[in-house]
Amino acid sequence: MPARIKEVLRSLSIAVAVAALTAATIYMVSYLAYPVTGIQVQGARMFPETLAWEAVPDRASLLTLNPALLKSKVKSNAWVESVEVRKNWDSGIVTVEVEERDAVLNAGTEGRGAVFAAVFAADGTELPGLGGVDLERVEMSEDRLEGILRAGRVLESNGVALESVDGVGAGGIEATVEGRLVIFADSISEAQAKALPGIMSGNPEAPRFDLRSPERVVIGASEQAAARSSRPGTSEGRRSG
């Protein structure tokens, strides 16, 4: 082997060794100066707190801990809707604050000669169980299930809380939204979702809100009132857009 090549290889070996030693020194110094002394999980009911511990490497340091990576690992659990990570540089404790999804639909669908059961959150995420929520099983077709999940995502994206799907029938889908009875068909438009909170707050005594008419939110106490077309601004009905 030519002397020049040997010299180059020797230089590379030294550089790699120095880099490895530097990295090890930085790691040790950062761990000794700012060790992770504990993990505190807040807001968890169904999320197993041990998963947060498992997501943090042994002998982790506050300096080298990657919050984005920790968030990603925690959020991969179906129960977790959002997560925030905070470091306490005085105590060394890492706080993982989670906001969990709630079950809103206990669905039974029939296909290929069998009935399949599944539990869903408002944003359409399939959950591993009811999570302590008391929901009656609602039987429906797969097409109806897809429509409900789409409607739930539209409400969720507009900041409207779908709390439960209570019944499915020929007359539509009955659901509890923001604590109020809402009836809709197989879809909810963006305009209806945006208008619904304001119409609800302006009609606190209304027993239900009917979204089965396209682009309209109808307020009424009876089937006759729900079916009747009404002018914007009246107490019986209002356009959503």
N, C-alpha and C positions, 0 to 999 in steps of 0.2 A: 504494500500500500504506500503510495507516495507520501512524503513527509508533510506536504501541504494539506492533504486530505485528513491525515492524522491530527494535525493542528486544529483544523476546522471542527472535527468531531470532538476533540478535547475541549475546545471553547464552548461548543454547544452543551456538552455534558455539564460543564461548570455553570453555565447560565441556567440550565434546568434545575440543577441542585440549589443554586442561590434563590431562584424563584420559589421553589418548594419550601426552602427554609424560611424565606420571607413570609410566605402565606401562612405557614405553621406558626410563626412568631406573632403575626397579626391576629390570628385566630385565638391563640393562647392569651395574648394581652387583652383582646376585646372580651373574652370570656371572664378573665379574672377581674377586669374593671367593671363590666356591665353584664353579669350573668343573668339569665332568665331564672328567677327564683320560684316562680309559680304561674299557673294559668287559672284565671277566674272567668267562668262562663256565666253570663247573665241572660235572662229571658228565655231559657231553655225549659221546655216541658217534655217534649218528645225527643229532641236531639240528644243523643248520648254524649255526655260531657267528656267521656274518655276519648272520643274521637278527636277532640280539640287537643288533648294531651299528646295523642299519637301523631298529630300533624306537626308537632314541634320537635326538632331533632334533639337528641341527648346533648347535654353541655352547650345548649344554644345560648347565644349572646344577643342582647338587645341591638347591638350594632349590626350584626349579620342576619338577624331574623327578617325575613321578607314578608311584610304584611299582606301583600297582594297574593302571594302563594298560599299563605295560611287561610286567607279569605276563600280562595278558590277551593281548597280542600274541604273546608267546613261547608261551603255552599253546595258542594256536590251531594250532600245529603238531602233527600227529597223534602224533609220537614222544614228546611231552612230557606226562607224567602230572601232575606238580606242579612248581612253581617258586617260589623264594624270591629276593627282591631285597634286597641290603644296600648301604648307602652308607658309604664310608669318608671321613669329613670331613677327615681329615688328608692323605690322598693324592689324594682326588678320584676314586678308582676305584669304579665300581659293579660289584658282584659279582652275577652271575646264576647261581644254583645250580639245576640242573634234575635231576629224577628221571625217567628215561625208561621207557616201556613196552617190554616184550619180546614178541616174537611167540610165541604158544603154539599156534596152529592154522594149518596150511597146507591150506586147504579147496578141494576141487573139487566144484562142484555142477552138476547137469545141468538145463537148462531151455530151452524153446523150441528144442529140437534141437541145442543147443550146450553145451559144458562151460565153466563160468566158474570161474576161479581167484581166490581172495582170501586175504589173510593177516590174522589178527585177534590182538589182545591179549586178556588175560584178562578185561578189563572190556567186551569186545565192540567196541572201537574198531577200525575197519579201518585197517591200516597200509599204507604204500606199498611195503613189501618185507619180507624176512625179517630184515633187520638183522644179518646175520652168524650167525643161529641156524640150526642144521642140523635142519630139520623135513621129514619125508617128506610128500608130498601125500596127503591122506586124502579119498577120494571119499565123498560122502554126498548125501542128498536135501536140498532146501531146508528142509523141516520139521525134519529132524534137525539141520541147522545152527542153526536158530533155537533148538532145545532146548539145544544145547551152549552157545550164547552166553548163554542165560538162566542155565544152571547156573554158568557162569563168573562171571557178575555176582553171583550169590548167594554163591559162595565168596569173591570179592573183597570184597564188602561186609562179610563176617564175618572179614576178615583172614587168609584161608586162600589160600596161593599156588598157583594152577593154573599148572604149569610147561610142560606140553605135552599135546596131545591126540594119542594114539599110534595109535588104531585105532577103527574103527566097524564093527559087525556086528550080526547078528541077536541075539547074546547081550548086547549093550549097548555102551557106550562105554568104552574103556580110556584112562586119562589118568594122567599123573604129577602128583601133588599133594604138595607139601612133600617131594619126593624119594621118594615111595612110590607104589606102584601102587594106583589107585582105579578101581573099575568102577561105572558108574551107568547108569540108563536115560535118558529124555529130560528128566529134571528132578532137581534136588536141593532138598530142603526147607531152610528156615532152621534147623530143629532139627538136621538132619543136619550142616549146615555148622558150626554152633556146637559140636556134640559131637565132630566129627572130630579136631581138634588134640589134645584130651585123650586120646582113645582111641588115637591114633597114638603119643603119647609114653608111654602106659602099656603099649604092646605093640610094643617096638622090633624084635622078631624076626619080627613078622607079615609075610608076603610080600605080602598085599593086603588091601584093605578094600572091601567090597561094599555099595553104597548103592542097589541095585535094589529092595530091599524098602522100602515106604513107612515113613517116620519111623524107620528102623532102620539102624544101621551094623553089618554082620556081618564078623567077623574070621575068616579061614580060609585054609588052604593048598590046599584042593581044592574042586571044584565041589560035592561032597557037603557039606562043611563050610559053604560059602557058602549053600547052599540050606536048610540045617537051621535051624529057628527055635531060638534060644538064650535062656537066661535072663539078665537083667541082672547084670553083674558077673562072668560066667564068662570063661574065656580064649578061648572060641570065638565069642562074640558079645555084643552089647550094644545095648540100645535107645538111641536118640539123644535121647530126650526123655521 
